Amino acid sequence: MRRLPLLLALLFLSACATLASLGKFDELFGPAQPTRFDQPRPPAPNDISYTQTVQPILDKRCVVCHACYDAPCQLKTTSWEGIARGASKTRVYDATRLLAADPTRLYEDADKASAWRDKSFFPVLNEHANQTTEANRTAGLMHRLLMLKQQHPMPTSGTAPADLDFSIDRAQTCPAGPEIEAYEQRNPQGGMPFGLPGLSRAEHDTLTRWLEQGAPAEPSGPPSALAQQRVAHWERFLNGDSLKEQLFARYAYEHLFLAHLYFDDDKSRQYFKLVRSSTPPGQPVREIVTRRPVDDPGASRVHYRLVAERESIVAKTHMPYRLDAARMARWRALFLQPAYAVDRLPGYDAQTAANPFKTFEALPVSARYSFMLDEAEFTIMGFIKGPVCRGQMALDVIDDRFWVFFLEPSKDYDESMAHQLATEPDLLRLPTGNSNVGLLAPWVRYANLEKGYIEAKSQALAQRAAAGMRLDLGLVWDGGRERNPNAALTVMRHFDSATVVKGLVGEAPPKTAWVIGYPLLERIHYLLVALYDVYGNVGHQLNSRLYMDFLRMEGEFNFLILLPKDQREAVRDAWYRGDSLSTRQQVYGGPARLDADSSIRYRTRDAKTELLGMLEQRMAPLAGAQFASLEREPDAALRSQLVRLAQVRGASLSWANETSVLAVESPGRPTRWFSLLRDTGHNSVSYFLREKAELRPDENALTVVPGVLGSYPNAFYRVQQRDLPAFTDALGKLASDADYAAFSQRYAVRRTDPAFWAFSDALNADYAKAQPLTAGILDYNRLENR
């Protein structure tokens, strides 16, 4: 207590010093003018072009860290408007907040820089009255941080300084205004790009001149004439006047609001987003902004409009979705041509919004399921690349690699499911209907609803089995006559991020697999995408995570019932080692059960491996997977080396990374790129907050695939092909931090490597060339420093 007066005095002096500091730039450069960057100033004749010169540098050197919700200090360099918005000390991802936060989405929650100042964002450009070259440098935080890196460059070998924190939940150390001076003194190695080599002299000089000129930018040009024609055509289609058309359009919007829509015949490949507007086609878009796409728009008539994407495309949020004549015809055939009535439009109250089965009850179940199946990879990608999928606690609900299949659409199944959904819709309500949710009480309530649904589902399955339904491979969708490659997917978890791709990836079958039917697919989308609020409170986030346990178990149950009845519980127990009987029976044997035996004829006691093999054969006729088996590698010598690399197993991989990019070089030949993905062994994934206790290092495995897979590489490696056997041997012998440090020293392109940016540029160029539709700028926030 005797120290209290001293503490108060120090706090008072500190506050006074901060106020004095904040006024320093005003004294030097005149008062702040927050409206200065409300609109970009067009470049003068001798000014640097933002579009042609500045943004390409930002894409290569800044966007790799500053994009999306997890951009440090919310500073987005994906567009001029993101830079003009500035930065904030408030986190978007915050698992501790008791009340939901106000959203801060670029282009949505404020439309100009001065409005962002009212939301606690501070400028990184010079907004003061004095716009001289010196003022733009000194009062512009962006320039100061770039200059700090030039003055204090990274070491050129070894690891980055130990006092640099690279964890994704690191403290926000954003300097606002004149706080930059104290930041520079405390953090001389904290210049930008943070924890990476500085810009080249040419890049630094270009950005400096642009900032000195006052950060001008050309106004955004209109889409191409062809794109405008396609936009008008699709807006007419999505804004029909009948109740049937309006209900379908709402369904399409709630499933496609995250999509990067593109037209198949638009060679410029411009992307668009589907938004709700209070204005009809033909008038300027007046976007209706709500926390979530299911929230009340507050308008008597909602119009669905296409607006051009204004930010650089980054891999971690890029979800391309094609619009063409075949797509429109397909949607007409599914939703508009069938004879059914829509007597009224559903409302937007919380009870309705939290239950898509009630909201869209009038739409045929078969149409809804087909809509999602047609682009099932995109549907699953929503929870992989949407805002929910970030951080270890969000991802520990799934295994590190598993295959996903889907139930075959059938008239009998669709009709029985429609009846069940109509008679018991409240059982399928989801716990994320509100952004402010309690902690445990809601989960208990929804756990009871889930139990009721599983019991009803098990009873319905038993009735269908008694009526002659065969439990065989015919229940699994094979892609249909169109050989749709979405019929088989692989999901991979990388500790705190994840990936989904078409095809069955991996040289060995995975531990688990899911078989997904319509109700499960719809609930995954609404729980983790349409209803999820990244700004929600801790209860909202926790209930989303806990409820996902149920959905995983449902997918696993659907796979288990294809196994012999006497092997189902043994496979279940292998997936949930150490868990209570009640937890295991939630998957199979308790409310989730089916006494009918499989109709598949198995030859061994390892039916699970047999079944995965049969499913792999069933999916073989589909179009070649993007991430093909290593057996398809045409270079025989390289193929054998890669297969040997993929056979590395066990505890040595605990010292390796979740996801790495390997460049294999050979004299006179183009660089070959491969992704190395660690499949971490677990006893079970039903736990929460105790993952370390469930690890099984002896079951670690390595998946090796051609190309770039994953948005957040943890490490870059460069190996001459002749040295690949030595690389494999060293990886398989890792047993300590010292071992990995030596491994990294020999093979890794570290943060400090003077060739880091040249390697990065080559990687991204080849990535874009090899995967032109799906590629985006990679994110370097999770790069290691070892």
LOZAKE-975853 format. One record per residue (C-alpha): x, y, z. Coordinates in steps of 0.1 Angstrom, whole numbers, padded with zeros to 4 digits, always signed. Example, Ala and Ser with C-alpha at 12.3 -4.5 7.8 and 13.67 -1.06 7.14 Angstrom:
BEGIN
+0123-0045+0078+0137-0011+0071
This chain:
BEGIN
+0000+0000+0000+0029+0023+0007+0038+0021-0030+0004+0032-0042+0011+0070-0042+0043+0063-0062+0024+0041-0087-0003+0068-0091+0024+0094-0097+0041+0073-0123+0008+0066-0141+0000+0104-0141+0035+0113-0155+0031+0085-0181-0003+0098-0192+0011+0133-0194+0040+0122-0215+0017+0103-0238-0006+0133-0243+0025+0155-0249+0037+0130-0274+0004+0128-0292+0005+0166-0297+0040+0166-0311+0031+0158-0347+0003+0185-0345+0029+0211-0335+0053+0201-0362+0029+0194-0391-0004+0211-0382-0036+0196-0370-0047+0162-0382-0072+0161-0410-0089+0127-0409-0108+0133-0441-0077+0137-0461-0077+0100-0473-0115+0096-0475-0109+0093-0512-0077+0086-0531-0060+0116-0547-0055+0108-0584-0018+0107-0593-0002+0137-0610+0016+0131-0643+0050+0124-0626+0035+0104-0596+0041+0067-0592+0012+0045-0602-0004+0028-0572-0021+0001-0593+0008-0007-0616+0038-0002-0593+0029+0001-0556+0003-0027-0551+0026-0053-0568+0053-0045-0542+0028-0046-0514+0015-0080-0526+0050-0095-0526+0063-0080-0494+0034-0068-0471+0003-0087-0480+0020-0119-0470+0014-0108-0434-0012-0081-0436-0044-0095-0450-0077-0108-0436-0089-0108-0400-0056-0120-0385-0035-0091-0400-0013-0077-0373-0030-0046-0358-0058-0051-0385-0036-0033-0410-0046-0046-0444-0023-0038-0474-0045-0057-0499-0058-0024-0512-0054+0014-0510-0085+0016-0489-0070-0008-0464-0039+0014-0460-0060+0045-0457-0081+0028-0430-0049+0024-0409-0044+0001-0379-0060-0007-0346-0048-0020-0313-0080-0041-0309-0079-0078-0319-0104-0094-0341-0096-0129-0328-0101-0127-0291-0112-0159-0272-0116-0140-0239-0141-0112-0246-0173-0115-0226-0194-0093-0250-0194-0094-0287-0173-0067-0304-0183-0042-0330-0174-0055-0365-0145-0038-0383-0148-0052-0418-0131-0033-0446-0156-0018-0471-0185-0028-0449-0185-0013-0414-0172+0021-0425-0167+0035-0460-0140+0061-0455-0109+0068-0435-0125+0094-0413-0152+0070-0402-0126+0045-0392-0110+0071-0369-0143+0070-0350-0138+0032-0346-0103+0035-0330-0083+0031-0361-0052+0053-0364-0035+0064-0396-0004+0049-0411-0002+0077-0436+0004+0114-0428-0030+0130-0423-0017+0163-0410-0022+0196-0427+0015+0199-0437+0019+0176-0467+0055+0183-0475+0079+0155-0484+0095+0156-0449+0061+0156-0432+0049+0126-0452+0080+0107-0442+0082+0117-0405+0045+0116-0396+0038+0086-0418+0040+0054-0397+0043+0032-0428+0074+0050-0439+0089+0051-0404+0085+0013-0401+0099+0006-0435+0128+0029-0427+0134+0012-0394+0141-0021-0412+0165-0003-0435+0184+0011-0406+0184-0021-0386+0184-0050-0411+0180-0086-0402+0210-0107-0395+0220-0126-0427+0224-0160-0411+0210-0181-0383+0177-0173-0368+0159-0140-0363+0165-0122-0329+0150-0141-0301+0130-0111-0288+0108-0110-0319+0076-0127-0311+0061-0147-0341+0032-0164-0323-0002-0158-0338-0016-0146-0305+0013-0122-0298+0007-0089-0281-0003-0060-0304+0026-0036-0303+0012-0011-0329+0026+0024-0324+0000+0051-0329+0012+0085-0341+0042+0098-0322+0044+0066-0302+0065+0055-0331+0096+0072-0316+0095+0051-0284+0087+0020-0305+0118+0026-0326+0140+0029-0295+0125-0002-0278+0122-0024-0310+0151-0015-0334+0145-0049-0350+0107-0043-0353+0108-0027-0387+0087-0038-0416+0085-0064-0431+0085-0077-0395+0109-0106-0389+0119-0109-0426+0145-0093-0448+0140-0057-0457+0129-0044-0491+0154-0041-0519+0168-0006-0524+0146-0002-0555+0115-0013-0537+0122+0009-0507+0129+0039-0529+0097+0033-0549+0074+0031-0518+0092+0061-0502+0086+0083-0533+0050+0072-0534+0046+0081-0497+0064+0114-0502+0039+0122-0530+0010+0117-0505+0001+0082-0514-0019+0089-0546-0040+0062-0563-0060+0058-0594-0097+0054-0590-0109+0019-0595-0119+0012-0631-0152-0005-0641-0152-0042-0649-0147-0052-0685-0176-0049-0709-0181-0086-0709-0180-0088-0671-0207-0061-0669-0229-0080-0693-0225-0112-0672-0232-0092-0640-0264-0078-0654-0275-0113-0667-0269-0129-0633-0285-0101-0613-0317-0105-0634-0317-0142-0626-0311-0137-0589-0338-0110-0585-0369-0126-0599-0402-0114-0583-0419-0147-0575-0417-0160-0539-0400-0191-0552-0373-0170-0569-0368-0149-0539-0365-0178-0515-0340-0195-0538-0320-0163-0541-0318-0161-0503-0306-0197-0501-0279-0191-0528-0267-0159-0510-0264-0175-0476-0242-0202-0491-0221-0181-0515-0215-0148-0496-0178-0158-0491-0173-0169-0527-0150-0153-0552-0174-0155-0582-0160-0155-0617-0174-0159-0652-0160-0188-0672-0156-0168-0704-0140-0137-0688-0103-0140-0697-0093-0113-0672-0106-0135-0644-0121-0107-0623-0137-0118-0591-0171-0107-0577-0189-0110-0544-0226-0116-0539-0241-0090-0515-0275-0078-0504-0286-0044-0516-0315-0021-0509-0314-0011-0546-0324-0033-0576-0303-0041-0606-0297-0011-0628-0291+0012-0598-0259+0018-0578-0254-0009-0552-0264+0002-0517-0251-0027-0497-0271-0039-0467-0245-0046-0439-0253-0069-0411-0231-0090-0387-0240-0122-0405-0257-0131-0438-0287-0145-0420-0295-0114-0400-0325-0092-0407-0317-0068-0436-0342-0043-0424-0356-0038-0459-0390-0048-0473-0373-0062-0504-0338-0075-0506-0319-0074-0539-0289-0096-0546-0261-0079-0565-0226-0086-0577-0198-0062-0567-0162-0064-0579-0136-0077-0554-0114-0048-0546-0086-0065-0526-0056-0087-0536-0064-0124-0537-0049-0142-0508-0048-0180-0505-0062-0182-0470-0096-0167-0480-0097-0175-0518-0128-0195-0526-0134-0194-0564-0168-0203-0577-0177-0205-0614-0208-0189-0629-0217-0199-0664-0247-0210-0685-0246-0246-0672-0247-0234-0636-0277-0212-0643-0295-0240-0661-0287-0264-0632-0302-0240-0606-0333-0235-0627-0338-0272-0630-0332-0277-0592-0352-0248-0578-0374-0230-0603-0388-0255-0627-0401-0282-0602-0438-0278-0593-0439-0268-0556-0454-0238-0539-0438-0211-0517-0467-0195-0500-0447-0170-0479-0412-0159-0473-0396-0168-0439-0385-0140-0415-0351-0133-0400-0358-0138-0363-0331-0156-0343-0351-0188-0340-0356-0190-0378-0321-0179-0387-0305-0205-0364-0324-0233-0383-0319-0234-0421-0342-0265-0422-0371-0243-0410-0361-0213-0430-0359-0232-0463-0385-0258-0456-0404-0250-0488-0373-0257-0511-0370-0293-0521-0344-0312-0500-0330-0328-0531-0324-0294-0546-0307-0281-0515-0285-0312-0513-0276-0311-0550-0267-0274-0547-0242-0282-0520-0229-0314-0535-0222-0299-0569-0194-0279-0553-0188-0299-0521-0151-0288-0519-0163-0252-0518-0189-0260-0492-0164-0276-0469-0139-0249-0477-0162-0224-0461-0152-0236-0426-0116-0241-0437-0111-0206-0452-0138-0187-0433-0131-0168-0402-0139-0197-0378-0109-0218-0388-0080-0201-0370-0060-0213-0341-0053-0245-0323-0084-0246-0302-0106-0241-0333-0089-0269-0352-0083-0296-0325-0119-0308-0333-0107-0327-0364-0080-0353-0372-0049-0343-0390-0059-0360-0423-0091-0377-0432-0111-0385-0463-0146-0372-0469-0174-0389-0489-0211-0382-0493-0243-0401-0493-0257-0409-0527-0287-0386-0534-0318-0407-0539-0355-0400-0541-0364-0424-0512-0338-0409-0490-0347-0373-0499-0384-0379-0493-0379-0396-0459-0354-0369-0449-0378-0341-0459-0405-0357-0437-0381-0360-0408-0369-0324-0411-0405-0312-0414-0417-0330-0383-0386-0324-0361-0370-0291-0373-0363-0278-0338-0340-0307-0331-0316-0293-0357-0314-0257-0343-0278-0246-0340-0262-0228-0309-0248-0199-0328-0279-0179-0335-0267-0151-0313-0233-0133-0310-0235-0131-0272-0240-0166-0258-0235-0181-0224-0208-0206-0218-0221-0241-0206-0259-0238-0203-0265-0234-0241-0242-0263-0249-0261-0286-0225-0294-0276-0241-0282-0282-0276-0265-0314-0266-0299-0327-0256-0314-0315-0289-0286-0333-0307-0293-0365-0287-0329-0363-0297-0320-0359-0334-0295-0388-0333-0321-0411-0317-0347-0401-0344-0321-0406-0371-0311-0440-0358-0348-0451-0357-0353-0439-0392-0322-0458-0404-0334-0489-0387-0368-0487-0404-0351-0482-0438-0328-0511-0432-0358-0533-0422-0375-0522-0454-0346-0536-0475-0320-0507-0476-0286-0523-0483-0256-0510-0464-0231-0511-0492-0210-0489-0514-0241-0479-0534-0249-0456-0504-0218-0435-0513-0220-0409-0540-0195-0416-0568-0199-0383-0586-0228-0393-0608-0229-0393-0645-0209-0361-0646-0181-0378-0627-0180-0348-0604-0146-0347-0586-0163-0332-0555-0174-0367-0545-0141-0374-0527-0122-0348-0506-0093-0348-0483-0092-0325-0452-0059-0319-0436-0053-0301-0403-0020-0282-0398-0024-0276-0360-0037-0240-0362-0049-0240-0398-0064-0265-0423-0068-0274-0459-0094-0292-0480-0088-0304-0516-0105-0327-0541-0092-0362-0543-0080-0388-0518-0046-0374-0508-0019-0395-0492+0000-0426-0501-0015-0444-0471-0051-0445-0460-0060-0422-0432-0071-0432-0397-0106-0418-0401-0132-0410-0427-0165-0392-0428-0196-0399-0449-0218-0368-0450-0255-0365-0459-0276-0335-0464-0285-0325-0428-0249-0329-0417-0235-0309-0446-0261-0281-0441-0254-0279-0404-0216-0277-0409-0221-0248-0432-0245-0229-0409-0227-0236-0377-0192-0226-0389-0199-0202-0418-0233-0186-0422-0241-0183-0384-0205-0178-0372-0196-0143-0360-0158-0138-0357-0166-0108-0334-0188-0129-0312-0182-0134-0275-0164-0163-0258-0196-0182-0254-0204-0179-0291-0170-0192-0300-0169-0220-0274-0203-0233-0284-0194-0234-0320-0163-0254-0312-0181-0279-0289-0211-0285-0312-0187-0293-0340-0177-0324-0320-0213-0337-0326-0210-0331-0364-0177-0349-0366-0191-0379-0348-0221-0380-0372-0198-0382-0402-0178-0409-0385-0210-0429-0376-0221-0428-0413-0187-0444-0422-0189-0470-0394-0222-0484-0404-0206-0496-0437-0183-0519-0416-0193-0553-0403-0214-0549-0372-0189-0568-0350-0160-0545-0360-0177-0511-0356-0170-0506-0319-0134-0517-0322-0128-0491-0349-0146-0465-0329-0125-0473-0298-0093-0470-0318-0104-0435-0328-0113-0425-0293-0087-0441-0271-0089-0431-0235-0123-0415-0238-0152-0424-0216-0178-0449-0227-0204-0422-0230-0182-0402-0254-0176-0433-0275-0212-0442-0276-0220-0407-0288-0202-0418-0320-0217-0453-0321-0234-0476-0297-0256-0452-0277-0281-0429-0292-0263-0434-0325-0267-0470-0334-0278-0494-0361-0282-0531-0355-0284-0540-0392-0251-0555-0406-0232-0543-0435-0240-0558-0469-0204-0555-0481-0184-0587-0483-0151-0583-0465-0122-0607-0467-0102-0598-0436-0106-0587-0400-0093-0553-0410-0125-0541-0426-0117-0504-0422-0087-0506-0444-0106-0527-0469-0134-0502-0470-0111-0473-0476-0095-0492-0504-0128-0500-0520-0139-0464-0517-0106-0453-0533-0113-0477-0562-0149-0464-0565-0136-0428-0568-0108-0437-0593-0128-0428-0624-0131-0392-0613-0110-0366-0630-0074-0367-0619-0068-0351-0585-0048-0319-0584-0026-0333-0558-0019-0367-0574-0002-0397-0560+0036-0397-0560+0033-0428-0582+0023-0406-0611+0057-0387-0609+0072-0392-0644+0109-0389-0632+0116-0425-0619+0146-0414-0598+0127-0385-0582+0096-0407-0577+0115-0433-0557+0132-0406-0536+0098-0389-0529+0081-0422-0520+0110-0429-0495+0105-0395-0481+0068-0401-0476+0076-0432-0456+0092-0412-0428+0072-0421-0396+0073-0417-0359+0086-0394-0332+0113-0377-0354+0085-0358-0371+0076-0342-0338+0106-0319-0344+0095-0311-0380+0067-0288-0391+0030-0291-0397+0033-0278-0433+0064-0270-0453+0073-0263-0489+0102-0282-0505+0119-0269-0536+0138-0297-0554+0164-0284-0578+0184-0301-0605+0209-0285-0629+0193-0274-0661+0157-0282-0650+0129-0262-0636+0125-0262-0598+0099-0288-0586+0077-0278-0557+0063-0302-0531+0043-0298-0499+0054-0318-0468+0025-0322-0443+0028-0338-0409+0000-0360-0398+0002-0358-0360-0008-0389-0341-0035-0385-0315-0053-0409-0291-0085-0389-0297-0097-0355-0309-0127-0353-0286-0108-0334-0260-0107-0296-0254-0077-0277-0242-0056-0308-0235-0042-0317-0269-0006-0323-0257-0017-0351-0234-0034-0369-0263-0004-0369-0287+0010-0401-0301+0044-0393-0316+0049-0429-0326+0020-0425-0350+0032-0394-0367+0033-0397-0405+0043-0376-0434+0022-0368-0465+0041-0356-0495+0022-0340-0524+0033-0323-0556+0026-0285-0557+0017-0260-0530-0009-0272-0505-0019-0251-0475-0021-0213-0471+0003-0209-0441+0037-0225-0447+0057-0231-0416+0090-0236-0434+0108-0234-0468+0134-0260-0477+0157-0261-0508+0174-0293-0518+0193-0304-0548+0178-0336-0561+0210-0355-0555+0208-0346-0518+0172-0356-0513+0182-0390-0498+0204-0372-0472+0174-0348-0465+0152-0378-0459+0177-0395-0436+0182-0363-0416+0145-0358-0412+0140-0394-0400+0167-0390-0374+0156-0358-0357+0156-0362-0319+0161-0328-0304+0160-0290-0310+0197-0291-0317+0191-0317-0344+0164-0296-0360+0186-0265-0358+0214-0283-0378+0188-0296-0402+0174-0261-0407+0209-0246-0411+0216-0271-0439+0183-0271-0458+0159-0243-0448+0155-0209-0464+0152-0191-0431+0137-0157-0423+0173-0143-0423+0183-0158-0456+0194-0130-0480+0178-0150-0507+0145-0153-0489+0125-0129-0511+0140-0143-0543+0128-0178-0531+0094-0164-0522+0090-0147-0555+0099-0179-0574+0075-0200-0553+0045-0176-0557+0051-0173-0595+0053-0210-0600+0023-0215-0577+0002-0191-0597+0012-0207-0629+0006-0243-0618-0027-0235-0600-0041-0204-0617-0076-0207-0604-0069-0216-0568-0037-0199-0561-0034-0167-0539-0008-0149-0520+0005-0172-0492+0005-0161-0456+0039-0159-0437+0026-0152-0402+0033-0188-0392+0068-0192-0406+0091-0207-0380+0122-0191-0365+0144-0222-0356
